[in-house]
């Protein structure tokens, strides 16, 4: 390993000339190093690495914490509690002058355990504390861990042994678990709607501890949640799949795009999606551009619900480091892709697509415009921490209206 980080990054940039086995080893080392770094080191590595080769700079980095405790450790919490992790992220937000904010993790299994007296900690109360005190801006869900966004009671009615896994705690796998999960999620969504707090969810059919759990990430389950909790702000992470060049991605992305509506009060009025881990942008950017163009064109008549006004830039940057292609070119590749899309005459009537993709759509989802609830909470957070209003806030105020 080189001793200097710049030499290390240069080595990563030359990985494409190595043998395939060496490429895999280099990527694995880079991935492991990031997993064991202090969080603030990863923050500055991200900001430096992704901004270096791109025409656009990163004004605001929004990261998402995940709660894997249940399937990985049978419900036992991490060595560092989520309360402390939320506080750490708040300190990083202050340290970076508001350039970094996070989504706090929420696991409905833990909320059910709390309601049954099996745990002393409510993840919903931790989330509320994180949003009120630590500058967190949203809630992160991971349905492939074993819960549907909504409709768990029906899941259990259809298959009473749905949660029959060796690692699953027997004192939770009761005949009313599905109903209790829906109640926990209803409390979360109701509070999120009331407070204007967005939810971000993994929607790729992947990384579940059981095969049937992965299907819980698909669009029909989110359709149930959006129908019942109108006004819910939600981001579909990975837009249904990470293999954007394949036909499967288009079908899944289209299903999620169909959940996006423009009418006030309609289900999906605040439904968005992101481009996290669209790794083909590094190896096949032309193919990625054409797939995005196809979907942008298919939704262009939907007004405020057109994909041009709902799709956001995302990275899943830690996972990108394991690839053979230099991960720090991800932003610059997307800049090229959206510059070309913006110049497409067939898309020219959809506004400034690139500006919407790289910031304005996310600002609308998060509620960062003047006098919106997240914005007011962050202004209060900055005042308490002695942080001047960040540059992204000034740039947003000078940008085109959020309805543009």
C-alpha atoms as one frame of an Amber mdcrd trajectory, in Angstrom:
protein
   0.000   0.000   0.000   1.315   3.488  -0.825   1.776   5.758   2.176   0.364
   8.855   0.499  -3.342   9.159  -0.325  -2.638  10.928  -3.634  -0.355   8.102
  -4.745  -3.023   5.634  -3.680  -5.658   7.406  -5.768  -3.337   7.470  -8.780
  -2.886   3.727  -8.401  -6.658   3.263  -8.349  -6.878   5.302 -11.538  -4.529
   2.871 -13.284  -6.393  -0.266 -12.226  -7.775  -0.857 -15.693  -4.297  -1.912
 -16.914  -3.957  -4.595 -14.232  -4.904  -8.232 -14.591  -8.513  -8.981 -13.674
  -7.564 -10.750 -10.431  -5.468  -7.746  -9.360  -8.341  -5.427 -10.175 -10.566
  -7.390  -7.822  -7.951  -7.302  -5.071  -7.418  -3.560  -5.434 -11.139  -2.888
  -5.320 -11.596  -5.106  -2.274  -8.769  -3.313  -0.436 -10.246   0.095  -1.240
 -13.653  -1.038  -0.032 -12.317  -2.483   3.224 -10.251   0.612   3.956 -13.321
   2.801   3.693 -15.313   0.525   5.994 -12.708   0.932   8.740 -12.014   4.650
   8.411 -13.464   7.243  10.734 -16.648   8.682   9.284 -15.280  12.175   8.944
 -12.320  10.788   6.959 -14.755   9.152   4.536 -16.646  12.448   4.268 -13.598
  14.363   3.129 -12.442  11.493   0.919 -15.833  11.576  -0.798 -15.914  15.338
  -1.215 -12.353  15.432  -2.524 -12.527  12.328  -4.705 -15.791  13.026  -6.497
 -15.240  16.726  -7.046 -11.746  16.448  -8.443 -12.556  15.536 -12.043 -16.000
  17.058 -12.493 -17.231  20.412 -13.734 -19.732  20.504 -10.877 -18.750  20.670
  -7.231 -20.543  18.955  -4.352 -22.429  21.542  -2.329 -24.367  19.119  -0.140
 -23.683  15.463   0.579 -26.657  13.513   1.954 -25.683  10.126   3.369 -27.915
   7.347   4.635 -27.406   5.139   7.664 -28.694   1.573   7.612 -29.871  -0.720
  10.397 -28.790  -4.310   9.670 -28.829  -5.411  13.319 -31.819  -7.705  13.043
 -30.708 -10.215  10.384 -26.977  -9.919  11.066 -26.981 -10.014  14.881 -30.452
 -11.393  15.753 -31.570  -7.987  16.929 -28.562  -7.144  19.070 -27.433  -3.560
  18.537 -24.109  -2.445  17.154 -21.181  -1.712  19.484 -21.846   1.973  18.875
 -25.512   2.677  19.538 -27.651   4.370  16.911 -28.201   7.249  19.351 -24.435
   7.847  19.371 -24.194   7.344  15.609 -26.868  10.000  15.069 -24.955  12.378
  17.327 -21.722  11.678  15.429 -23.426  12.580  12.151 -24.734  15.778  13.722
 -21.212  16.723  14.745 -19.978  16.021  11.224 -22.769  18.222   9.850 -21.590
  21.063  12.076 -17.893  20.384  11.417 -18.423  20.619   7.649 -20.459  23.805
   7.927 -23.674  22.171   6.782 -22.117  20.491   3.777 -23.073  17.023   5.042
 -26.404  15.824   6.438 -27.819  12.356   6.918 -30.868  10.122   7.013 -31.213
   8.224  10.291 -31.974   4.494  10.164 -35.368   3.074  11.101 -36.140  -0.626
  11.607 -39.817  -1.469  12.230 -38.864  -4.814  13.815 -37.145  -2.892  16.589
 -40.191  -0.651  17.001 -42.353  -3.769  17.400 -39.878  -5.136  19.951 -40.076
  -1.859  21.864 -43.896  -1.902  21.846 -43.842  -5.469  23.236 -41.421  -4.553
  26.023 -38.568  -6.559  24.493 -36.407  -3.477  23.981 -35.876  -0.272  25.938
 -35.213   1.815  22.830 -37.728   3.073  20.281 -36.168   3.674  16.847 -38.963
   6.154  16.091 -38.000   8.233  19.136 -34.338   8.025  18.105 -35.332   9.252
  14.650 -37.316  12.149  16.078 -34.362  13.091  18.263 -31.964  12.876  15.304
 -34.155  15.171  13.204 -34.812  17.650  16.005 -31.312  17.837  17.505 -28.661
  16.391  15.181 -29.386  17.870  11.773 -30.707  14.636  10.258 -33.058  15.255
   7.348 -34.847  11.953   6.787 -35.486   8.301   7.613 -33.771   5.367   5.891
 -35.631   2.068   5.386 -34.271  -1.215   4.070 -37.272  -3.439   3.177 -35.186
  -6.410   1.925 -34.264  -6.970   5.568 -37.697  -8.570   5.887 -40.575  -6.093
   5.915 -42.850  -4.604   3.283 -43.217  -0.805   3.168 -46.854  -1.564   3.970
 -49.155  -4.582   3.810 -47.275  -6.888   6.193 -50.513  -8.128   7.765 -51.639
  -9.517   4.407 -48.193 -11.034   3.849 -48.560 -12.990   7.054 -52.157 -13.954
   6.312 -51.066 -15.343   2.947 -47.979 -17.063   4.395 -47.994 -17.540   8.174
 -44.386 -18.833   8.054 -43.058 -15.843   6.107 -40.637 -14.880   8.906 -39.650
 -18.439   9.849 -35.859 -17.946   9.725 -33.209 -19.442  11.996 -31.914 -16.003
  12.921 -35.345 -14.536  13.665 -36.297 -14.144  17.318 -39.113 -16.507  18.276
 -40.660 -13.990  20.682 -41.362 -11.684  17.733 -42.540 -14.240  15.196 -46.085
 -14.231  16.505 -49.410 -14.409  14.593 -49.818 -10.626  14.859 -46.311  -9.630
  13.698 -47.500  -8.405  10.285 -50.160  -6.228  11.887 -47.631  -4.850  14.380
 -45.152  -4.046  11.591 -47.828  -2.100   9.714 -48.671  -0.216  12.912 -45.004
   0.692  13.455 -44.654   1.882   9.862 -47.927   3.816  10.106 -46.532   5.726
  13.093 -43.388   6.498  11.117 -45.202   7.611   7.953 -47.790   9.641   9.842
 -45.073  11.557  11.663 -43.070  12.006   8.442 -46.085  13.472   6.633 -46.846
  15.802   9.535 -43.245  17.014   9.849 -42.298  16.999   6.153 -39.589  14.381
   6.754 -38.634  12.324   3.679 -38.073   8.572   3.610 -35.386   6.902   1.526
 -35.647   3.174   0.773 -33.516   0.559  -0.937 -35.527  -0.626  -3.958 -33.065
  -2.907  -5.692 -34.009  -6.585  -5.388 -30.784  -7.438  -3.581 -28.945  -7.889
  -0.286 -31.774  -9.551   1.596 -31.005 -12.249   4.193 -33.688 -14.453   2.593
 -34.748 -14.731  -1.039 -38.431 -13.928  -0.470 -37.481 -10.794   1.465 -35.827
  -9.199  -1.581 -39.147  -8.951  -3.404 -40.350  -6.614  -0.636 -38.315  -3.881
  -2.340 -40.566  -3.844  -5.419 -42.983  -1.101  -6.457 -46.349  -2.726  -5.564
 -45.570  -2.604  -1.854 -44.715   1.077  -2.076 -47.933   1.665  -3.964 -49.827
   0.491  -0.871 -47.881   2.842   1.392 -48.337   5.876  -0.860 -52.042   5.190
  -1.266 -52.626   5.161   2.481 -50.209   7.943   3.460 -50.780  10.718   0.979
 -48.220  13.493   1.232 -45.424  11.078   2.145 -42.080  12.153   0.730 -40.150
   9.117  -0.485 -37.051   8.433  -2.545 -36.741   5.110  -4.363 -33.057   4.280
  -3.944 -31.437   2.754  -7.066 -34.708   3.344  -8.962 -35.671  -0.331  -8.724
 -32.411  -1.873  -9.952 -28.748  -1.011 -10.397 -28.337  -2.758 -13.763 -29.593
   0.208 -15.778 -28.494  -1.213 -19.123 -30.576  -4.377 -18.729 -34.252  -4.694
 -19.663 -35.152  -5.662 -16.108 -34.149  -2.184 -14.874 -36.450  -0.423 -17.322
 -39.463  -2.472 -16.219 -38.780  -1.857 -12.549 -37.967   1.811 -13.041 -41.129
   2.269 -15.095 -43.159   0.674 -12.284 -41.744   3.190  -9.824 -42.205   6.077
 -12.267 -45.887   5.100 -12.488 -46.189   5.776  -8.746 -45.239   9.427  -9.301
 -48.189  11.818  -9.706 -48.448  15.568 -10.053 -51.902  16.295  -8.599 -51.922
  17.867  -5.150 -52.999  15.332  -2.562 -52.558  12.374  -4.910 -50.558   9.289
  -3.859 -46.984   9.769  -5.023 -47.169  13.555  -5.148 -43.728  13.574  -3.507
 -42.274  10.340  -4.917 -38.720  10.559  -6.294 -35.900   8.226  -7.360 -32.101
   8.332  -7.468 -29.292   7.028  -9.651 -27.229   5.378  -6.894 -24.841   2.685
  -8.094 -25.603   3.051 -11.787 -22.147   1.610 -12.327 -22.543   1.300 -16.105
 -22.074   5.074 -16.252 -18.360   4.305 -15.790 -18.076   1.492 -18.312 -20.904
   2.199 -20.806 -22.002   5.847 -20.432 -23.621   5.968 -23.884 -25.895   3.064
 -22.992 -26.858   4.715 -19.726 -27.669   7.941 -21.542 -29.930   6.155 -24.001
 -31.818   4.259 -21.284 -32.372   7.453 -19.306 -33.436   9.287 -22.461 -36.008
   6.569 -23.172 -37.525   6.864 -19.717 -37.397  10.660 -19.662 -39.267  10.766
 -22.961 -41.877   8.258 -21.810 -42.786  10.451 -18.809 -42.429  13.934 -20.328
 -46.203  14.522 -20.523 -46.673  14.053 -16.759 -46.008  17.689 -15.834 -44.552
  17.990 -12.340 -44.373  14.194 -12.151 -42.190  13.880 -15.258 -39.006  12.000
 -14.467 -36.976  15.087 -15.367 -38.390  16.614 -12.166 -38.204  13.492 -10.008
 -34.848  11.808 -10.713 -31.878  12.744  -8.512 -28.136  12.158  -8.615 -26.909
   9.450  -6.231 -23.773   7.368  -5.827 -23.785   4.546  -3.259 -20.148   5.543
  -3.349 -18.728   2.987  -0.926 -19.925   0.127  -3.128 -18.514   1.806  -6.229
 -14.954   1.522  -4.895 -14.928  -2.223  -5.459 -15.337  -1.810  -9.232 -12.506
  -2.034 -11.741 -13.313   1.411 -13.108 -12.098   4.483 -11.162 -15.050   5.291
  -8.913 -14.118   8.950  -8.596 -15.081   9.514 -12.242 -18.729   8.758 -11.407
 -19.797  12.383 -11.030 -17.918  13.565 -14.101 -19.492  10.786 -16.192 -22.972
  11.818 -15.101 -22.160  15.440 -15.871 -21.314  14.389 -19.438 -24.458  12.239
 -19.707 -26.786  15.014 -18.576 -25.057  17.685 -20.636 -25.864  15.549 -23.672
 -29.433  14.941 -22.518 -29.937  18.662 -21.933 -28.851  19.320 -25.522 -31.367
  16.820 -26.901 -34.127  18.734 -28.787 -36.693  16.116 -27.794 -36.069  16.886
 -24.120 -35.453  20.617 -24.319 -38.982  21.527 -23.162 -38.477  19.822 -19.785
 -36.504  22.677 -18.264 -32.897  22.607 -17.206 -32.644  18.856 -16.789 -29.071
  18.840 -15.514 -29.716  21.382 -12.739 -32.813  19.492 -11.687 -31.007  16.154
 -11.628 -27.955  17.399  -9.741 -29.752  19.411  -7.082 -33.146  21.015  -7.511
 -35.135  17.783  -7.434 -33.388  16.673  -4.253 -33.968  20.075  -2.666 -37.690
  19.731  -3.334 -37.845  16.197  -1.943 -35.907  17.163   1.176 -37.866  20.357
   1.755 -34.873  22.704   1.563 -36.600  25.699  -0.014 -37.387  28.800   2.017
 -39.860  28.302   4.869 -40.172  24.544   4.310 -40.018  22.378   7.415 -36.638
  20.743   6.847 -35.137  24.105   5.929 -36.432  25.700   9.122 -35.093  22.822
  11.223 -31.663  23.121   9.636 -31.569  26.880  10.135 -32.289  26.266  13.818
 -29.598  23.561  13.931 -27.013  25.907  12.417 -27.915  28.649  14.870 -27.485
  26.302  17.854 -24.134  25.051  16.566 -22.782  28.470  15.595 -22.624  27.513
  11.908 -23.105  30.129   9.226 -25.724  29.362   6.585 -24.010  27.072   4.050
 -23.271  27.939   0.467 -25.814  25.450  -0.879 -28.590  27.351   0.872 -27.615
  30.639  -0.765 -27.252  28.981  -4.181 -30.652  27.335  -3.818 -32.301  30.639
  -2.949 -30.837  32.170  -6.104 -31.810  29.256  -8.335 -34.995  28.906 -10.333
 -38.229  28.290  -8.413 -38.779  24.726  -7.190 -41.782  24.393  -9.520 -39.675
  25.175 -12.587
